[in-house]
Amino acid sequence: MATEVEGIEIPYNWNHNWTQQNRAYDAAIKAARRMLRRKSRGKWVGALISWQVADGYATYMVAQEQPLQVAHIDYGDGYRVDPIMIRGLLLSDIEERCEVPV
């Protein structure tokens, strides 16, 4: 069972073009991953998991493996999944659906 911890907000700059915004998003994800890895050890810390919601995705990052904790990535529309999805999430689900982050 997982719990949700404080989310990671990535501001969306409407003045940037798509390429600039993607670079900013990638840099913010890498920074969040580094921060979480300083706080917690584990192969899956920093892995992203997402579910399709409406016309986008609800994205979360593994913050800690034991006990499993995920942080919501608040970006763009900031879609979230129903909390029951998070409560039912297991580390084996992460292992099955994700690649080990670089």
Stockholm file with secondary structure:
# STOCKHOLM 1.0

chainA/1-102         MATEVEGIEIPYNWNHNWTQQNRAYDAAIKAARRMLRRKSRGKWVGALISWQVADGYATYMVAQEQPLQVAHIDYGDGYRVDPIMIRGLLLSDIEERCEVPV
#=GR chainA/1-102 SS CCEEEEEEECCCCTTSCHHHHHHHHHHHHHHHHHHHHHHCCCTTTTCEEEEEETTEEEEEEEEETTTTEEEEEECTTCCCCCHHHHHTCCHHHHHHHCCCCC
#=GC SS_cons         CCEEEEEEECCCCTTSCHHHHHHHHHHHHHHHHHHHHHHCCCTTTTCEEEEEETTEEEEEEEEETTTTEEEEEECTTCCCCCHHHHHTCCHHHHHHHCCCCC
//
